[in-house]
Amino acid sequence: MSWRFTVPNMANAVLYLVGVAIAIAIALVFLFWVRRMELYHREPWSMVIYALVIGAIVAGAGAVILVLLGLPLDDFGDFQPFSATLQGVLIAILVAPIVEETVKAGSLIALRGRLVEPENALVYGAAIGLGFAMMENILYFYGEVYSSGANGLAASVLIRTFTSTVMHMSTAAIAGFGVGMLLTKNKTGKTPWFSYVIAAIILHALFNLFASASVMVSDQLTKDVVNLFSGAIIGGAVAWYALIFMRNKIKQLDLENEIKKEIGVG
């Protein structure tokens, strides 16, 4: 896959616009689901959309910086399309998780005033992660349209919806929860705030490791099989583990906070 931007023909331009619409729709569907995880005092739509936009801006700025530095975007990503090189794999496993999770979680500073309940950092962190994933999907869908057409776009939409998008949403929520604890001086349990950030970075790194496993093989058919099982299935399992943790934590904290309000504690 090449990231050279060429003059598109009309058919590809329309197909890419479809890809952009799909990327936005994916983010909004997941955002609707995350917002509904809170049973009490759900966050206003205006604010979760604001968080989504922040995540998209962060991702867009990161892409621009990479282009200015001359780094290939497909070497800084996660699962499909992924043109793996040793340098790209090392960046994806060792650099990208630290940079991306730190930046996404740090973006919660813009929403500090909304972190009045412990679970809010999870919700807004997830929204920022979804904005990041949405912008990343838009970039990857561009590459698929101009390299593989409709079939490539369809495959990328299917895979990235249930792997990369879930991963970015969930790890950003987990890291964001830790940063939220720091920003609000909230002591939730005995786990220190930075443990959540480290956990998010590790989960992200594991996801990228499995997603880039095909660099070890040269045969295209074998690469496809390794991508399917290592990237989509095992990497997807890592992403969904993070999502389940996020979901359970939101529901737990939401219920605990409501009980405290009812009995007049806190």
C-alpha positions, 0 to 999 in steps of 0.5 A, a space after each residue: 500500500 502506498 501513501 502517495 496522494 494521487 489525483 483520484 478518479 470520480 469512482 474512487 473519490 465517491 467510494 472514498 467519501 463512502 469510506 469517510 461516512 462509514 468511519 464517522 458512523 462506526 465512531 458514533 455507533 460505538 459512542 452511543 453504546 459507551 454513553 449508555 453504559 452509564 445507567 445514572 446521570 449520563 454525560 450530555 451528547 454535546 460533551 461526548 461529541 466534543 471529546 470525539 472531536 478532540 480525539 480526531 484532532 489529536 490523531 489528525 495532528 499526529 498524521 500531519 507530524 508524521 508526514 512532515 517528518 517523512 515517516 510512512 504512515 503505514 509503519 506507525 499503525 496497527 492492524 490492516 492495512 499494515 506494510 510491515 518492516 522491522 523498523 515499522 514493527 519496532 515503532 508500532 510495538 515500542 513507540 506508538 503505544 506510549 505516544 498514542 496512549 499518553 497523548 489521548 489520555 492527556 487530552 482529558 485536561 480539556 475536559 477536566 471540569 466534567 470529571 465530577 464522577 470517577 466513571 466520567 474519565 472512562 466515558 470521555 477517554 473512550 470518546 477521545 479514543 473513538 475520535 482518534 480511531 475515526 481519523 485513523 480509519 479515514 486515513 487507512 480507508 483512503 489507502 484501501 480505496 486507491 490500492 484495492 478498491 471496493 473489496 479492499 475498503 469492505 475488508 478494512 471496514 470489517 476488520 478495523 471496526 472490530 479490532 483497531 477501533 475497539 482497541 483505541 476506544 478501550 485503551 484510551 478509556 483505561 489510560 484516561 481513567 488513570 489520568 482522571 484520577 490524577 487530575 481530580 485527586 480521586 483515590 478509587 481503590 488501592 490501584 495507583 493512577 499510573 497503573 492504568 496508563 501502563 496497562 493501556 500501553 501494554 494492551 496497545 503494544 500487545 495488539 500491535 505485536 499480534 497485528 504485525 506478526 506477519 513480518 516474520 513470513 514472506 509468502 503472501 498466502 501465509 501472510 494472509 493466514 497469519 494476519 487473520 489469526 494473529 491480527 484479527 483473532 488474537 489481536 481482536 481478543 486483546 482489544 475486546 478484553 480491554 473493552 470488557 474491562 472498561 465496560 465493567 469498570 464504568 458500570 461498577 463505578 456508576 452504581 457505587 457512585 449512585 449508592 453513595 448519593 442515595 445514602 448521603 456519602 461522598 
